[in-house]
Amino acid sequence: MAELESVAQELNRSMAQVALNWVAHRPAVASVIIGATKLHQLQDNLGALDFDIPPELQQRLETASRPEPRFPYTFFEPGLQGMINGGATVGDKPSSYHQLVLVTGSGAGVAAE
């Protein structure tokens, strides 16, 4: 909440406006639900899309809201990956690797008895 308040002050906007604007521009967010119970809250919320949040402030909000990784996602962190694979780059193909050949055509059928 402290970072949201700080960003809102820098933009000279309400915290609600900044929060709604930021959420509305997140990937995969199709709609935003507002919870206004008074006319002045509704008017404030409707102003949420009248401005752009600069990328550096968006990044600050992203960092502040990012949840701590939990099991099993901690396995994808670089430190743990180094312990798992011994520092080897997993998934690289040797230079002699040839891609699979796709064979097209109809396969052998199974005759019904």
Secondary structure, 3 states (H helix, E strand, C coil): CHHHHHHHHHHCCCHHHHHHHHHHCCCCCCCCCCCCCCHHHHHHHHHHHCCCCCHHHHHHHHHHHCCCCCCCHHHHCHHHHHHHHCCCCCCCCCCCCCCCCCCCCCCCCCCCC
